[in-house]
């Protein structure tokens, strides 16, 4: 028996070393690095899993502090001209791996400080991201993950496939898109700045407050709730959802709204001057509380329509629905 143990001893030793090597390879790696940066340059961030916080500060340097995920193969932190590149490369796994999860236990936990006037581009597959105090523009693309965005200016692009997006104190040209997620935000542009708001969801709700004069909102299987100020151009579209918008329609402004299987409620300022062209098909209805004009019905079929103008009708409002309701009011 002792002879057999002696013969097997080298194999036990080798197995022990293999296990220790595996544990060592999977242990989390801490990172704490800094690099001088152009205060008006760009920062590119890419990693796969976990969570990241991107914060603007007054220093002309980029700082990365936190822990790298278990599957990290290489941490890249380098300068490329006026750009700083942060790239966490992971080992390739066969199969679907961690698809559909942000891998919070095994992913990266990073806090990244950048010059506040930097242009930041962030990309991840399975990660939640927080970003604030960035004023050179921000682009975020996440496949599976939530966003919490605050105090930004410049060109702002936020996109998630599976996740909610919360965005507050945004000043600039804004586009937000998500699939299987909700959007909740506030865009307040400084006086004199020209910007647009474009927001869309599939299987999600939109709730936004904005003072942009040009707004587009679209949802499928979700609701749109907008609190707008002065509007020059507004486009709204929903399928199997509802639209609820309050606005001050400018002279020569235009509103184009449509729904399939949903309710549209538009609230204008008192004394709005516009021509209204409203249509409801396949059993829809129209309720007008702006004037005393009533909807008309087709002699044959379920079509209903309403055309009317208020005093000084320089703006235009066109609304249509299929199997839905339309409500017009002032406040």
C-alpha positions in Angstrom: 0.0 0.0 0.0 2.8 2.4 0.9 4.4 1.6 -2.5 1.2 2.6 -4.3 1.0 5.8 -2.4 4.5 6.7 -3.2 3.8 6.0 -6.9 0.7 8.2 -6.8 2.4 11.0 -4.8 3.7 12.9 -7.9 0.2 12.9 -9.4 -1.4 14.3 -6.2 1.3 17.0 -6.2 0.6 17.9 -9.8 -3.1 18.0 -9.2 -2.6 20.3 -6.2 -0.4 22.6 -8.2 -3.0 22.7 -10.9 -5.8 23.6 -8.5 -3.7 26.4 -6.9 -2.8 27.7 -10.3 -6.5 27.8 -11.3 -7.4 29.7 -8.1 -4.6 32.1 -8.6 -5.7 32.8 -12.2 -9.3 33.5 -11.2 -8.5 35.7 -8.2 -9.7 39.3 -8.6 -7.0 41.8 -9.6 -7.0 45.3 -8.2 -6.3 48.3 -10.4 -5.2 51.8 -9.4 -3.7 53.8 -12.3 -3.6 57.3 -13.5 -2.5 59.0 -16.7 -2.2 62.7 -17.8 -4.9 63.6 -20.3 -6.0 66.4 -22.6 -8.7 68.3 -20.7 -10.7 68.5 -24.0 -9.8 65.1 -25.4 -11.6 61.9 -25.6 -11.8 58.8 -23.4 -12.8 55.3 -24.9 -13.9 52.7 -22.4 -14.7 49.1 -23.2 -15.3 46.1 -21.0 -17.5 43.0 -20.9 -19.1 42.5 -17.5 -19.8 44.1 -14.1 -20.3 47.7 -13.2 -18.6 51.0 -14.0 -18.9 54.6 -12.7 -17.6 57.3 -15.0 -17.2 60.7 -13.2 -16.0 64.0 -14.6 -13.6 66.1 -12.5 -11.4 69.2 -12.8 -8.1 67.4 -13.1 -6.3 66.9 -16.5 -5.9 63.2 -15.9 -7.7 59.9 -16.1 -7.9 57.7 -13.1 -9.0 54.0 -13.0 -9.6 52.4 -9.6 -11.3 49.1 -8.7 -11.2 45.4 -9.4 -11.0 43.5 -12.6 -13.2 40.5 -13.2 -12.1 36.9 -12.8 -11.9 36.3 -16.5 -9.7 39.3 -17.2 -6.9 38.5 -19.7 -5.5 42.0 -20.2 -6.0 45.5 -18.9 -5.2 48.1 -21.5 -4.7 51.7 -20.3 -2.9 53.9 -22.9 -2.8 57.1 -24.8 -3.6 57.4 -28.5 -3.0 61.0 -29.6 -5.5 63.1 -27.6 -7.5 60.0 -26.6 -7.2 57.8 -23.6 -8.1 54.1 -24.2 -9.3 51.8 -21.4 -10.0 48.3 -22.6 -10.5 45.3 -20.4 -10.0 42.2 -22.5 -11.4 38.9 -21.2 -10.8 35.3 -21.9 -13.0 33.8 -24.6 -15.5 31.2 -23.3 -17.2 28.7 -25.4 -21.0 28.7 -25.6 -23.2 31.5 -24.5 -21.3 32.1 -21.2 -22.8 34.9 -19.2 -25.2 36.2 -21.9 -28.1 37.9 -20.3 -26.5 38.7 -17.0 -24.2 41.5 -15.9 -22.1 39.0 -14.1 -21.9 41.1 -11.0 -20.0 38.6 -8.9 -17.3 37.9 -11.5 -17.2 41.1 -13.5 -15.3 44.4 -13.2 -16.0 47.0 -10.6 -14.4 50.2 -11.9 -14.5 53.9 -10.9 -13.2 56.0 -13.7 -12.5 59.7 -13.4 -12.1 61.8 -16.5 -11.6 65.5 -17.3 -15.1 66.9 -17.2 -14.9 68.4 -20.7 -13.9 65.1 -22.2 -15.9 63.3 -24.9 -16.5 59.8 -23.5 -17.5 56.7 -25.4 -18.4 53.7 -23.2 -19.2 50.2 -24.5 -20.1 47.0 -22.6 -22.0 43.7 -23.1 -23.3 42.9 -19.6 -22.8 45.8 -17.2 -24.5 48.6 -15.4 -23.1 52.1 -15.8 -23.3 55.3 -13.9 -22.1 58.6 -15.4 -22.1 62.1 -14.2 -20.5 65.6 -14.6 -19.3 65.0 -18.2 -19.6 68.0 -20.5 -17.9 67.1 -23.7 -20.5 64.6 -24.8 -21.2 61.0 -24.0 -22.0 57.8 -25.9 -23.1 54.7 -24.0 -23.9 51.3 -25.6 -24.8 48.4 -23.4 -26.4 45.1 -24.4 -27.6 44.0 -21.0 -27.5 46.6 -18.3 -29.1 49.6 -16.7 -27.9 53.2 -17.0 -28.0 56.0 -14.4 -26.9 59.2 -16.1 -26.8 62.7 -14.6 -25.4 66.2 -15.2 -24.2 65.9 -18.8 -23.9 68.3 -21.7 -22.9 68.1 -25.4 -24.0 65.3 -27.8 -25.5 62.5 -25.7 -26.3 59.1 -27.1 -27.7 56.3 -24.8 -28.5 52.9 -26.0 -29.4 49.6 -24.2 -31.0 46.4 -25.5 -32.1 45.0 -22.2 -32.2 47.6 -19.4 -33.7 50.7 -18.0 -32.3 54.2 -18.5 -32.5 57.0 -15.9 -31.2 60.3 -17.1 -31.3 63.7 -15.4 -29.9 67.2 -15.8 -29.1 66.7 -19.5 -28.1 69.7 -21.6 -27.5 69.0 -25.3 -28.6 67.1 -28.3 -30.1 63.9 -26.9 -31.0 60.5 -28.3 -32.1 57.6 -26.0 -33.1 54.1 -27.2 -33.8 50.9 -25.3 -35.4 47.5 -26.0 -37.1 45.8 -23.1 -36.6 48.7 -20.7 -38.0 52.0 -19.5 -36.7 55.5 -20.1 -37.1 58.2 -17.4 -35.3 61.5 -18.0 -35.1 65.3 -17.8 -33.5 67.4 -20.5 -33.1 71.1 -19.7 -31.0 72.9 -22.3 -29.4 76.3 -21.4 -30.9 79.4 -22.9 -30.0 79.9 -26.6 -28.7 76.3 -27.2 -30.3 74.4 -30.1 -30.9 70.7 -29.5 -33.2 67.8 -30.3 -34.7 65.0 -28.3 -35.2 61.6 -29.8 -36.4 58.8 -27.6 -37.7 55.3 -28.4 -38.5 52.0 -26.7 -39.8 48.6 -27.5 -41.6 46.9 -24.6 -41.0 49.9 -22.3 -42.4 53.2 -21.1 -41.1 56.7 -21.8 -41.4 59.5 -19.2 -39.5 62.7 -20.2 -39.4 66.3 -19.3 -37.7 68.5 -21.9 -37.4 72.1 -23.2 -36.1 71.0 -26.7 -38.1 72.5 -29.5 -37.7 69.5 -31.7 -38.9 66.2 -30.3 -39.4 62.6 -31.6 -40.8 59.9 -29.4 -41.8 56.3 -30.4 -42.8 53.2 -28.5 -44.1 49.7 -29.2 -46.0 48.1 -26.3 -45.4 51.0 -24.0 -46.6 54.4 -23.0 -45.2 57.9 -23.8 -45.5 60.7 -21.2 -43.9 64.0 -22.1 -43.9 67.3 -20.3 -42.6 69.8 -22.9 -42.2 73.5 -23.1 -42.0 75.5 -26.4 -42.4 73.1 -29.3 -41.6 73.8 -32.9 -41.7 70.2 -34.2 -43.2 67.2 -32.5 -43.5 63.6 -33.9 -45.2 60.9 -31.8 -45.9 57.2 -32.6 -47.1 54.3 -30.6 -48.3 50.8 -31.2 -50.3 49.1 -28.5 -49.5 52.0 -26.1 -50.6 55.4 -25.0 -49.4 59.0 -25.6 -49.8 61.8 -23.0 -48.1 65.1 -23.9 -48.3 68.6 -22.5 -46.8 71.4 -24.5 -46.7 75.1 -25.6 -47.0 74.9 -29.4 -45.1 77.7 -31.2 -46.5 79.7 -34.1 -45.7 77.9 -37.3 -45.0 74.8 -35.2 -46.2 71.3 -36.2 -47.4 68.2 -34.4 -47.7 64.8 -36.1 -49.0 61.9 -33.9 -50.3 58.4 -34.6 -51.2 55.3 -32.7 -52.4 51.8 -33.4 -54.5 50.4 -30.6 -53.7 53.2 -28.2 -54.9 56.5 -26.7 -53.5 59.9 -27.7 -54.0 62.9 -25.3 -52.5 66.2 -26.3 -52.7 69.2 -24.0 -51.9 72.7 -25.5 -51.5 76.1 -24.0 -54.7 78.2 -23.8 -55.1 80.3 -26.9 -53.2 77.9 -29.1 -53.4 79.0 -32.8 -53.5 76.0 -35.1 -55.3 74.0 -37.7 -56.3 70.6 -36.5 -56.8 67.6 -38.8 -57.8 64.5 -36.7 -58.8 61.0 -37.9 -59.9 57.9 -36.1 -60.2 54.5 -37.9 -61.6 51.1 -37.0 -63.7 52.1 -34.0 -61.6 55.0 -32.6 -63.1 58.1 -31.1 -62.3 61.8 -30.9 -62.9 64.1 -28.0 -62.3 67.9 -28.5 -62.2 70.2 -25.5 -60.4 73.1 -27.3 -63.4 74.3 -29.3 -67.0 73.3 -29.6 -66.4 71.4 -32.9 -67.5 67.8 -32.8 -66.3 64.7 -34.6 -68.0 63.6 -37.8 -68.8 60.0 -38.6 -68.8 58.2 -41.9 -72.1 57.1 -43.3 -70.8 53.7 -43.8 -67.9 52.2 -41.7 -66.3 53.2 -38.4 -64.3 56.1 -39.6 -64.5 59.4 -37.6 -62.8 62.7 -38.3 -62.6 66.3 -37.1 -61.2 69.4 -38.8 -61.2 72.8 -37.2 -59.1 75.9 -36.6 -58.6 78.2 -33.7 -57.9 81.9 -33.9 -54.7 82.8 -35.7 -54.1 79.3 -37.0 -50.4 79.4 -38.0 -49.4 76.1 -36.5 -50.6 72.6 -37.6 -51.7 69.5 -35.7 -52.3 66.2 -37.4 -53.4 63.2 -35.4 -54.5 59.7 -36.5 -55.3 56.5 -34.7 -56.4 53.0 -35.6 -58.7 51.4 -33.0 -57.8 54.1 -30.5 -58.9 57.3 -28.8 -57.9 60.9 -29.3 -58.3 63.6 -26.7 -57.5 67.3 -27.3 -57.4 69.9 -24.5 -55.8 73.1 -23.2 -54.4 74.1 -19.9 
